[in-house]
Amino acid sequence: MDYTFTDVQADHIIEALFAPEQVPTFVITALAGENGSISPAGPVPVLAGASQTFVITPNPGYRIDKLFVDGVEVAL
């Protein structure tokens, strides 16, 4: 946006105030079974159109057996 003062004959003050955009937020709930962890965990808010990475770490002596997204198993 541009604002132009024309024919200036006196002092003026211009002040711009800003508000956050109203971008929808969605929640990804991250859960890990026993013998490992996922980070971040729990409900994770994500702005619409953004990306979110999760780190899945098995405890020593364990491996990731299965991974589900929205109840559907995904290939490891």
Buried (B, 14 or more C-beta within 10 A) or exposed (E): EEEEEEEEEEEEEEEEEEEEEEEEEEEBEBEBEEEBEBEEEEEBEEEEEEEEEEEEEBEEEEEEEEEEEEEEEEEE
